[in-house]
């Protein structure tokens, strides 16, 4: 009889202990600040996202460096956010960025381009993909310049950036046709392009193109009584702001 009572008491004790533990963890989780719980989840997601991107970026940036567009060992990074269909992006590249890239100061910088081509239906998304795929063969900048040429052709955007035009340009700059087409058809860099653009849209309000960032901070000018992000500024203003921000 005592054995039976002992077993019953032990069973009851285990049930009570289990309920106490469940209640304790529930209360602990509820008392944890919402921001702290959110930051833990966000950090985990961000780490996964960064790991995914970094594998693709490794070769991407290496080839740009080999093309002579900057010092990938430099702590100073310039990122230009652009869109091939934007006339101001085109003007900014040809009248400011290209001359800047030819300056001796470039040894102090690493210049990269991101593109605000969001959404599967964006007509310029394939142009961004084309530049990234051309980069696999060391010809990012050749394709990049050709894409801005398409936007100046006078055709509507959908016609200018049609796939047949992209493949025609690939031949013109002597890309290996099969490899390039495979990269485009398999959408190798689509996710990377959209993730990069999404990052800037999430972080910065009223973001437009072109926009330029130095070490992750946007170039701004004092306009109408406040600091504002700026777009297609002239070469002298651009260079002065770059050097000012580099020294901070």
C-alpha positions as CSV (number, residue, x, y, z in Angstrom):
1,X,0.0,0.0,0.0
2,X,2.8,2.4,0.9
3,X,4.6,1.5,-2.3
4,X,1.5,2.5,-4.3
5,X,1.1,5.7,-2.4
6,X,4.8,6.5,-2.9
7,X,4.5,5.9,-6.7
8,X,1.4,8.1,-6.9
9,X,3.2,10.9,-5.0
10,X,6.3,10.6,-7.3
11,X,4.1,10.8,-10.4
12,X,2.3,13.8,-9.0
13,X,5.6,15.5,-8.1
14,X,6.9,15.0,-11.6
15,X,3.7,16.5,-13.1
16,X,4.0,19.5,-10.8
17,X,7.7,20.0,-11.6
18,X,6.9,19.9,-15.4
19,X,4.1,22.5,-14.9
20,X,6.5,24.8,-12.9
21,X,9.2,24.6,-15.6
22,X,6.7,25.4,-18.4
23,X,5.3,28.3,-16.5
24,X,8.8,29.6,-15.7
25,X,9.9,29.7,-19.3
26,X,6.6,31.2,-20.5
27,X,6.9,34.0,-17.9
28,X,10.6,34.6,-18.8
29,X,9.8,34.8,-22.5
30,X,6.9,37.2,-21.9
31,X,9.1,39.4,-19.7
32,X,11.9,39.6,-22.3
33,X,11.7,43.0,-24.0
34,X,10.0,42.9,-27.3
35,X,12.9,44.7,-29.0
36,X,15.4,42.2,-27.6
37,X,13.4,39.2,-28.9
38,X,13.0,41.0,-32.3
39,X,16.7,41.8,-32.5
40,X,17.7,38.2,-31.8
41,X,15.6,37.0,-34.7
42,X,16.6,39.8,-37.0
43,X,20.3,39.1,-36.2
44,X,19.9,35.5,-37.2
45,X,18.1,36.3,-40.4
46,X,20.7,39.0,-41.2
47,X,23.6,36.6,-40.7
48,X,22.0,34.1,-43.1
49,X,21.4,36.9,-45.6
50,X,25.0,38.2,-45.4
51,X,26.4,34.7,-45.7
52,X,24.3,34.1,-48.9
53,X,25.4,37.4,-50.4
54,X,29.1,37.2,-49.5
55,X,29.6,34.0,-51.5
56,X,28.4,35.7,-54.7
57,X,30.1,39.0,-53.9
58,X,33.5,37.4,-53.5
59,X,34.1,36.8,-57.2
60,X,32.0,39.8,-58.3
61,X,34.2,42.3,-56.6
62,X,37.4,40.5,-57.4
63,X,36.7,40.9,-61.1
64,X,35.8,44.6,-60.8
65,X,39.1,45.1,-59.0
66,X,41.0,43.4,-61.8
67,X,39.3,45.8,-64.2
68,X,41.1,48.6,-62.4
69,X,38.1,50.3,-60.7
70,X,39.6,50.6,-57.3
71,X,41.5,49.2,-54.4
72,X,39.5,46.3,-52.8
73,X,41.9,46.5,-49.8
74,X,40.9,50.1,-49.1
75,X,38.7,50.9,-46.1
76,X,37.0,53.5,-48.2
77,X,34.1,52.2,-50.2
78,X,32.0,54.2,-52.6
79,X,28.7,52.7,-53.6
80,X,26.6,54.3,-56.4
81,X,22.9,53.3,-56.5
82,X,21.7,53.7,-60.0
83,X,19.1,52.7,-62.6
84,X,19.9,52.1,-66.3
85,X,16.6,53.7,-67.4
86,X,17.2,56.9,-65.3
87,X,18.5,59.8,-67.4
88,X,20.0,61.4,-64.3
89,X,21.8,58.2,-63.5
90,X,23.2,58.1,-67.0
91,X,24.3,61.8,-66.8
92,X,25.9,61.3,-63.4
93,X,27.8,58.2,-64.5
94,X,29.2,59.8,-67.7
95,X,29.9,63.3,-66.4
96,X,30.9,62.6,-62.8
97,X,31.7,59.0,-62.1
98,X,33.7,58.2,-65.2
99,X,36.0,61.2,-64.8
100,X,36.4,60.4,-61.1
101,X,37.4,56.8,-61.9
102,X,40.2,58.1,-64.1
103,X,41.7,60.2,-61.2
104,X,44.8,59.1,-59.4
105,X,42.9,59.3,-56.1
106,X,41.1,56.0,-57.0
107,X,43.9,54.1,-55.3
108,X,42.3,55.2,-52.1
109,X,38.8,53.9,-52.9
110,X,36.9,50.9,-54.0
111,X,34.0,51.8,-56.2
112,X,31.0,49.5,-56.7
113,X,27.6,49.8,-58.4
114,X,24.2,48.7,-57.1
115,X,21.0,49.0,-59.1
116,X,17.5,49.9,-58.0
117,X,15.9,47.3,-60.2
118,X,13.2,45.9,-57.9
119,X,10.6,43.3,-58.8
120,X,10.4,40.5,-61.2
121,X,8.7,42.7,-63.8
122,X,11.2,45.6,-63.7
123,X,12.3,46.2,-67.4
124,X,15.8,47.2,-66.3
125,X,16.3,44.1,-64.1
126,X,17.7,42.2,-67.0
127,X,20.2,45.0,-67.6
128,X,21.5,44.7,-64.1
129,X,21.7,41.0,-64.5
130,X,23.6,41.4,-67.8
131,X,26.3,43.5,-66.1
132,X,26.7,41.0,-63.3
133,X,26.8,38.1,-65.7
134,X,29.3,39.9,-67.9
135,X,31.4,40.3,-64.7
136,X,31.8,36.5,-64.6
137,X,34.0,37.0,-67.7
138,X,35.7,40.1,-66.4
139,X,33.6,42.6,-68.4
140,X,31.3,44.2,-66.0
141,X,32.2,47.8,-66.9
142,X,32.0,47.1,-70.7
143,X,28.4,45.8,-70.3
144,X,27.6,48.5,-67.8
145,X,28.5,51.2,-70.3
146,X,26.5,49.5,-73.0
147,X,23.4,49.3,-70.9
148,X,23.5,53.0,-70.3
149,X,23.9,53.3,-74.1
150,X,20.6,51.4,-74.5
151,X,18.8,53.8,-72.3
152,X,19.9,56.6,-74.5
153,X,18.8,54.9,-77.7
154,X,15.5,56.7,-77.9
155,X,13.5,53.5,-77.7
156,X,10.9,52.8,-75.0
157,X,12.4,51.0,-72.0
158,X,10.8,47.6,-72.7
159,X,12.1,47.6,-76.3
160,X,15.5,48.9,-75.4
161,X,16.2,46.3,-72.7
162,X,14.7,43.3,-74.6
163,X,16.6,40.1,-74.2
164,X,17.7,40.0,-77.9
165,X,19.4,43.4,-77.5
166,X,21.2,42.2,-74.4
167,X,22.5,39.1,-76.3
168,X,23.5,41.2,-79.3
169,X,25.7,43.4,-77.0
170,X,27.2,40.3,-75.4
171,X,28.5,39.4,-78.8
172,X,29.8,42.9,-79.4
173,X,32.0,42.8,-76.3
174,X,33.2,39.2,-77.1
175,X,31.5,37.4,-74.2
176,X,31.4,33.6,-74.3
177,X,27.8,33.3,-75.6
178,X,26.8,30.0,-74.0
179,X,28.1,30.9,-70.5
180,X,26.5,34.4,-70.6
181,X,23.1,33.1,-71.7
182,X,23.2,30.4,-69.1
183,X,23.8,33.0,-66.4
184,X,20.9,35.1,-67.7
185,X,18.4,32.3,-68.2
186,X,19.2,30.8,-64.8
187,X,18.8,34.2,-63.1
188,X,22.0,33.6,-61.3
189,X,22.3,37.1,-59.8
190,X,18.6,38.2,-59.6
191,X,18.2,37.5,-55.9
192,X,21.5,39.3,-55.1
193,X,20.5,42.4,-57.1
194,X,17.1,42.6,-55.5
195,X,18.4,42.0,-52.0
196,X,21.0,44.8,-52.4
197,X,18.4,47.3,-53.6
198,X,15.9,46.3,-50.9
199,X,18.6,47.0,-48.3
200,X,18.9,50.6,-49.2
201,X,15.1,51.1,-49.5
202,X,14.6,49.7,-46.0
203,X,17.3,51.8,-44.4
204,X,16.9,55.2,-46.2
205,X,13.7,57.2,-46.6
206,X,12.8,59.0,-49.8
207,X,15.6,57.2,-51.7
208,X,16.1,58.1,-55.3
209,X,18.6,57.5,-58.1
210,X,21.3,58.2,-58.5
211,X,22.4,58.1,-54.8
212,X,26.0,57.7,-53.6
213,X,27.2,56.3,-50.3
214,X,30.7,56.6,-48.8
215,X,31.5,53.8,-46.3
216,X,27.7,53.2,-46.1
217,X,26.8,56.8,-45.4
218,X,24.9,58.8,-48.0
219,X,26.3,61.9,-49.7
220,X,24.2,64.9,-48.6
221,X,24.3,68.6,-49.3
222,X,22.8,71.5,-47.3
223,X,19.8,72.5,-49.3
224,X,16.9,74.8,-48.3
225,X,17.9,74.7,-44.7
226,X,18.5,71.0,-44.2
227,X,20.8,68.2,-45.2
228,X,19.4,66.3,-48.2
229,X,20.5,63.3,-50.2
230,X,21.6,64.4,-53.6
231,X,21.8,62.8,-57.0
232,X,23.6,63.9,-60.1
233,X,26.1,66.4,-58.7
234,X,29.1,67.8,-60.6
235,X,32.6,66.3,-60.5
236,X,34.1,68.9,-58.2
237,X,31.3,68.8,-55.7
238,X,31.4,65.1,-55.7
239,X,35.1,64.8,-55.2
240,X,35.1,67.4,-52.4
241,X,32.3,65.5,-50.6
242,X,34.1,62.2,-51.0
243,X,37.3,63.6,-49.6
244,X,35.5,65.3,-46.7
245,X,33.7,62.1,-45.8
246,X,36.8,59.9,-46.1
247,X,38.6,62.0,-43.5
248,X,35.9,61.6,-40.9
